């Protein structure tokens, strides 16, 4: 790349004496050249002194843009007057020939250098403003893949590069190729993460922390420690020539990525297809491009690290949420996977609703952040179960296991008491000195009575075990339980003892499910516990509604839900979505010990009835069915 101050490029045929250039030494870098191609990449911020034809070629190749002229020209006439059109060109600031005195040469060149310096300063100020504006845009983008694309697009536009690639470096120092763009092959690669070798140009830049500029990627000296990989060129039918590769550094001056610009073009709109296009259009990257790339790289490096840090925080938070869900499911293994399935059902339904065009849903749209908020709310909707006693949480039958064990022991005790009384009666019969025939007859009667009592106890235990199942109680079971409750057996000291206590009878008489009123209230309290827990977390603005969404997932549109009995107008759309997902998964889950999972059709029939009864949102439910959001990806 060329020097940073204005350049004075003098064609070999322009007979300007060295003495005339001495006064300009402090304000310009002087270079003499034979052919225009030698300095094609140095015209930025330059004064060109050349014959008319060379000036015309330069003006055609590097026209002024909206930011002003990249260079100005002084026509060297050498005895022949140039045409008026060339002299009137806005980038031509004068003409000289051999007859001009030294003072005229000095004034003309000094004036040209002053003009190009002022123009360059104006362009630099404009470019700086653009870079700062781009920096603000980059800083506001949190999504890493989107940010990488923005960096490539802006870098290409600022430097007239035909293509660009970007790489990121992980915490262990490994460099990964992430994304590329190329105007001429009309392609943008999808974001990816491919390791890059240290002997590549990008690998060297990441390791050394310095920029690399190449005029021709295929003419790299053997003495340098990097090589150009031409595999992509061969695959695309492309020809990489000029390369500008710069490190992306964070505030601590650590390399977090690499930006590589490919083939700077004379005309930004020109596509490079044929070999002649590359010959005519591709220019070396100059100091101006390097300065722009460095400025952009500074902004991009900080934005990239911020985005990567933001992604790290998101992953950390995602891990915390998953760990929280697994901690809850460890207390209640029977519902393992429920929260993750509800989250997936909810996401699928929300995506379908976002695309829906039907009455009642046209104004329901979810941003990316709202989708994330819904997902987190769905994952954490049952977190409040941490406040529910474990034996209530995992209760599978109407009686707790220890209660059923106690009841069985009572049945054994009743059997033992009956057998004890039977043996006492037999002893009493023997003491009454019956004849062997009469004693045998009475013994048979007593033993038959004992067998009947044993059979009755066995039947009563069967009734209890049947009633203990969390199914809808039938009238027959209710009548049988009444008989069990009324039965008394002989206890100690002649008292009559009951087989089942009143509270056991009440639990066994539950018409549906396995929970009594007190236990159901405790289970339902998990929603309030969830809200209390989630409200303690200082959510970001984009997740501020998460506690309220989770709080309402058991509410029904008709006010019959819990815990607050909200009606439709007070229930958020996200909560309505989660309600449908939660009910459907509870109906179809096959891992609940207190019930069998229903077939999908049967579960949808129940939800259809709920929608018809005004309990769940009918419009959302129709989308749930029509979009097949209820079919999870396996």
Secondary structure, 3 states (H helix, E strand, C coil): CCCCCCEEEEECCCCCCHHHHHCCCCCCEEEEECCHHHHHHHCCCEEEEECHHHHHHHHHHCCCECCECCEEEEEECCCCCCCHHHHCCCCEEEEECCCCCHHHHHHHHHHHHHHHHHHHHHHHHHHHHHHHHHHHHHHHCCCHHHHHHHHHHHHHHHHCEEEEEEEEECCCCCEEEEEEEECCCCEECCCCCEECCCCEHHHHHHHHCCCEEECCCCCCCCCCCCECCCHHHHHHCCCCCCEEEEEEECCCCCEEEEEEEEEEECCCCCCCCCHHHHHHHEECCCHHHHHHHHHHHHHHHHHHHHHHHHHHHHHHHHHHHHHHHHHHHHHCHHHCCHHHHHHHHHHHHHHHHHHCCCCCCCCCCCCHHHHHHHHHHHHCCCHHHHHCCHHHHCCCCCCCHHHHHHHHHHHHHHHHHHHHHHHHHHHHHHHCCCCHHHHHHHHHHHHHHHHHHHHHHHHHHHHHHHHCCCCCCCHHHHHHHHHHHHCEEECHHHCEEECCCHHHHHHHCCCCCCCCHHHHHHHHCHHHHHHHHHHCCCCCHHHCCHHHHHHCCCCCCECCCCCCCCEHHHCCHHHHHHHHHHHHHHHHCCCCCCCCCCCHHHHHHHHHHHHHCCCCCHHHHHHHHHCCCCCCCC
